[in-house]
Every structure is written in C-alpha cells, then in structure tokens.
C-alpha cells in the first residue's frame, strides 16, 4: 500500500523544504567568500527559494480558505478536503464526498480530470 497524506500537508511540506533548500544554497555560498560574484549568485538563489516558499505558503493559505471542512468518520476531528478524494489530516482515513467513489479503493488518480 502506498503512503498517502492530505494534499494540504503535502504542499506545506514542499514549502517547508523550499526554505531549507534556500538556507543550504546560501550556506554553500559562504564557501565562496573569495569570489564575491559566485557568493552573491548563491545568496540570491537561496533568497529566491525562500521567496518561492513564501509564495507557496500564501497560495496554500488562500486555497485552504476555499476547502470543504468535513468531520472524519474515523477520528471525529474536522479536516479539510481538496478534490474528490483526500486523506484525513490526522488519522489518514480516506475521505470522499462523491457517491460514485463510496466503497472503492482509495486512489489519488480520482482527482485528475477525466
């Protein structure tokens, strides 16, 4: 069985990883102190990764306001759904609001356009 997580958490994890990549790129730039041009390129590239992370966090925040909140039948907590199928953010229970998908095996491909 594949490891699934909620789409919102996946996007937040991606944004967090952009921050770390930005810091690592900037840290690599420190090793080029003798060449200000190369160091500046690495610093600017790292800053761009961090700005991209901010944009992704803003985008998922805006997207999160348009989600449907449902109560998970397994853990009882309120969770947000994006698309036709999603996972509970807390217990990873497969969720769907589409009656056609009730009882079917969970697959993220159901969210793709036909």
N, C-alpha and C positions, 0 to 999 in steps of 0.2 A: 504494500500500500504506500502510495506517495505521501509525502509530508505536505499538508496544506496549512495555510494560515489565512486570516482575513485579508482582503485586498488593502484595506486602510493600513493595517500593520505592515504589510509588505512595502507600501510606498513610504511609510515613515522610516522603516529600516533602511531603505535606499537613500533617503535624505540624510539620515544619520551617517551612513557610510560615506556620503559625499563630503561631510565635514571632516571625517578622519582622513580621507584621501587628500583633502586640501591641506591639512596640517602636515601630513607626511611629505607632500610635494614641497611645501615651504621649508620643512626641515632639511630635505635634500639640498635645497638651495643654499643653506648655510654652509655646506661643504665647499661651495664655490666662492668663498669670500674673496679670493684673489682675483676673481673675474667678475666685476660688478655687473656686466651685461648679462651673463648667464645666471647670476644670482637673482637679478631683477626679473628675468624671464620666469624662473621658478616661483618667485614670490607672487608675481601677477597671476600665474597659472593656478597656484594654490588659492589665491583670493577668488578667482573665477569659480573654482569648485565650491567654495563656501557660499558665494553668491547664488550659485545654482541650487545649493541645498536650501537656501532661504526661499527661493522661488518655488521649489517643490513643496516645502512646508506650507507656504502660503496657499499654493494650489490645492493641496490635500485638505487644508483647513476650510477653504471655500467649498470644496467638493463634499466635505463632511457635513456641512450645514444642509445639503440637499439630499442626504441619505434617508432611508426609511429606518426608523427605530423599531425593532421587534423584541419581544421577550423570548429568550431562549427556552425551549421546552425542556432542555436537559438541566441547566444550572439555574434557570429562573432570572438571570440578570438581563438588563436591557443592553442590546448590542445593535450596531449599525450595519445595514446591508447595502452593498453596492452590486447592482446587476441582478440577474435572475437567480443565481446561486452564490452563496458566500458561506463563510465559516463563522461560528461564534468567536468573538474576540477573546473569550475567557476559557471555554472548555473545548473549543474546536469542533463543536457539533455542526454537521452540515445543515444549512438553512436554505429554504426556498419559499417564495410566495406564489410560484407558478404551479397551478394544479396539475399541469401535464407532467411535471417532474416529480410529483409526490411518489415516494417509494422507489425511485430509480437510484442507481449507484451514483454517488457524487462525482462530478467531473467538471473542472473549470471551463471546459470547452463549451458548456451550455451558455456561457456569457458572450461568446463570439457571435457576430452577425451571421445569419444564415446565407 
